[in-house]
Amino acid sequence: MSNSTRTFDVLIQSQASKEVTANAMLDALSQASTYGRRESVCSGLVFGIYGGNVVLASGALSQIANTTATMTASTTNYIVSKKSDGAVSTSTATTNWDNLAEYWRLYSVVTGTATVTSYTDSREIGRFLGGDATTRFRVPVTKTTAFTVADHEDDIIVNGSASVTATLPTASAYPGRKIRIKTRAAYTVVSASSNVKPLDTDTAGTAILAATAGKWAELVSDASNWIIMAGN
């Protein structure tokens, strides 16, 4: 219901085919079940998980299939989903659980010798739909040699001992994405492909930063190339 006025269809005792109405309402609510526990396939140390639609780190909408995760016995397991592809994984270590830049938390699961004894639902549904502050705001990363820009890297500091080559994401897969790069060293930063349009022309090339310490540039994908929108 919405406030005191019901918006859902109401089931009544004399109604025929109640399951049709019930299933239709559950379908309308199904997005809230994304990565929810799927009890019908839970057995022993196997933990069932519903799929659903999620917004990946790239901004693309992805359909995640129903899946299962097998727990390790007699410990606490941490189930997460990777923001770049939505894949579910589990570990007894908290490495991915604590890496909120690259993973969504799903469940912490306590197990006995052969069964799940308890679990805690740590899902934050709004994050699966693009409302994730940890996806939008991230700590800068530092690179000293050639590198490929990862999904969770938006602000990059280069501190190389020679010219550094950056492999930028495919522009068509990240329309509107912004990446900021600066160099602390007096060496050039170049793209691995001719997909960067500088401030003053519309001709794509490889140059990103000149060989001067303190140079920086903000690049934005136009779905074809990376456009330097600001820099020095």
Buried (B, 14 or more C-beta within 10 A) or exposed (E): EEEEEEEEEEEEEEEEEEEEBEEEBEEEEBEEBBBBBBEEBBEEBEBBBBBBBBBBBBBEEBEBEEBBBEBEBEEBBBBBBBBBBBEBBBBEEEEBBEBBBBBBBBBBBBBEEEEBEEBEEBBEBEBBBBEBEBBEEBEEBEBBEBBEBBBBBBBBBBBBEEBBBBEBBEBEBBBEBBBBBBBBBEBBBBBEBEBBBBEEEEEBBBBBBBEEEEBBBBBBBEEEBBBBBEBE
